[in-house]
Amino acid sequence: MASGDAGPPRAQGSARSPRRLDRTKDQAITAAVVDVLDRLGLRGFTMDEVALSAGVGKAAIYRRWAGKTDLLASYTEGSIEGTLDVSDTGSLRTDLIGLLASAVAHFNGPAGRANRALLSAVHDDPALAAAYHSGPVAQWAAAFDEVLRRAVGRGEIAPTVDASLAAEAGAAILVQRWLLLGQHIDEELVTAVVDRVVLPLLRDHGAQRLPDAPAPGTPSSER
């Protein structure tokens, strides 16, 4: 199974400096972002705290990112990169269990708690919203699609089945337990979600496609 650790933030601000950056510091800064968000939440998140936790000077951070918003958006975009397990186990059911279990491993760890702190600001910050949709949301959709393409190839589900409802419903139950209830999610729940929610929806050939989600930043009156 893939690791639950978040990948390094994408150093969007690195173009500001022509000097070669010490990439060993990137991992330290990534770990520091997780640590500060986990311990202090978004309100307590400062560049001073990140520098202290990472054991680097603030200048090292500002050579990579323009400021706090840039750093958080960069971290958000890459926060689940490499954590989702899309291994081919030979069956749709076990592929789905592996995929959801890898997401849960992330939820249950420090990086998951850091992401939970960030989600409170996603809808009010266009940069974070864009990073969240181009990162975790897009990566989850791509991982789910990969698992389903294999299942279609094996003949386990029809190629005409639309998976949008199954993908969102399965994730929604886990996210509700993690985000709203703050619960530790166990393997038993993952298996139940796959068996009772995701698989029945995928095998229901009459399932309707969900309406497309509004673009980030769309006013509620236009949704």
N, C-alpha and C positions, 0 to 999 in steps of 0.2 A: 504494500500500500504506500501511496505517496506520503511524503512528510506533511505534517500540519503547519510547518513554519511558513511564514509569509516570505515572499521573495523580496529582493532589495527594491527600494523605491527607484523609480526611473528618474535619473538626474536631469530633469528638464532644464535646470538652470546652469548646467555644466558648460553650455556654449558661451557663457559670460566670461570664462577664463580660458586663455590659450594654453595654460600650463597643464601638463599631464597630471591627472588626479590619482591619488593612492586609493585604488579600489578596495583595499582591505578595510578602509574606513567606511565604505558603503554598508557592509554587513553590520558594523558596529552601530551605525546611525539607524539602520532598519530596526535592529533589536532595541535601540533606545526609544524609537517611536512607539513600538509595542509596549515597552516597559512603562513609559510615561502615561500613555493612554490607559493602560491597565490599572496603574496605581492611582492616578490623579484625575482621570477622565478628561473630556475635552476642555472643560473650564480651567483645569490646572495645567494644560499643555502649553508650554512655552519653549522657545528656542534655548533658553538658558538651561531648562531641565533636560532637554534632549542632549545638549552638549555635555552636561554633567554626567548623565547616564552613559553616554557613548565614550566618555573619556577623551573627547576631542575639543578643540577650541571652536567657538561659534563661527570663526572665519572658514573653517573646513566645511561647515554646513552651508554657509552663504555662497561658497564657491560652486556648490552643486545646485542649490535651490534659491530662488529669489527671496523667499520669505516663508512664513508659517503656512499660509494658504497653499503655496506651491508645493511645499514639502508634504502636507497632508493629502493633497490631490494626487501627487505622485505615488505616495504610499498606498492610497486607496485603490488606485488603478491596478497596482501589482500585488495587492494584499492576499489574493488566493492563487496567484500564479504558481503552477506546479504542485498544488495541493490536491487536485481532484484526480482520483484513480479511475482511469478508463481502461484498465486491463481487460483483455479478452479471456473470460473464464469458461467460455463455451456455451453459456446460456444467458438469455435475457435476464432472468430472475437474479442470478448471482452477479451478473454485471451491474445491475441496478443496486443491489445491496452493497457491492464494493464502492460504487460511486457515491451513494448517499452516506455510507459509513466514513468515507474520506472527508466529506463535507462536515460531518459531525465531529470528527477528530479535530478539525480546525475550530469549529464552534466552541468545543469544550476546553480549548487551550488558551494561553495568554493572547495569541493573535486574534482569536475569536472575541475575547472580551474587549480588546482594543477596537475591533471593528464595530462592536455593539456601541461603544462610546461615540464613534464617528457617525453612526447612522442617525443620531439625534439631529445632526446638522445638515444631512444630505439634501433635504427638500428646501432648505433656506439658503443654500450656498450653490450657485450655478456651477462653480468649478468642481466641487465635490460631487454634485449630481452627475455631471458629465463623466467624471472619472469612475464613479460607481457603475454607470451604465456601460461604459466602454471596457471596464475591467471585470469585476465579479459577475455582473448580469450576463454579459456577452460570453464569458468563459464558462459559466454554468450551462448556458444554452448550447454552446459548442460541444461540451462534454456529453450532455444528454443526447444530442443529435448523433454523436459518434456511436454511442451505445445502441441507439435505435437503428442506425444504418446496418450495423452488424446483425441485429435481430431480423431485419427485413431480409438480409442475405441468407440467413439460416432458414427462412420461412416461418419464423415464430410469430410474426405479426404481418399484416397486410401492408403493402407499400403505400396504400391510399390513406392509412390511418394518420390523422393529424394529432400530433403529440403535445400541443401547447397546453391543453388542460391538464394532462397527466404530469407534465414537467412542472407546472406552477403549483398544482395541488399537493404533490409530494413534498416539494420544497417548503410550501406554506406551513404545513403542519410542524415540520422541524423548526422553521424559523420562529413560529409562534411560541413554541416551548423555550427556545433559546433567547429570543429577543424580548418578548412580552412577559414571560413567566420566569426567566432567568434560571431555567432548570438544566441540569446535566442530562444529556440525551444518551440513552443506552442502546445497545445492539438490538434488544428486543423491540424497541419502538421502531427502529430502522426497518427491521424485517416486517413488522406489522404494516408500516406505511407502504412498503413495496407490495406485499401480498393483498392488502385490503383496499388500497387506493390506486397506486400507479398501474399495476398489471390489469386490474379490471377496466380501467379507463382506456388503456392501450388496446385491449381486446374487444372493446365496444366499438364496432365499426360505424355506429351511428353518432359517435361523439362529435359535438360541434366545436368548431374553432372559437377560442376566446377572441373578443375584440382586441385590436392592437392597443398596447399601452400608449398613452400620450407621451410626446417627446418631453425630455427633462426641461423644466422651466415653463411648461404650458400653463397659463392661468386656469384656475378651476372652472371659470365661466365658459371656457372654450373647449372643455373636455367632453 
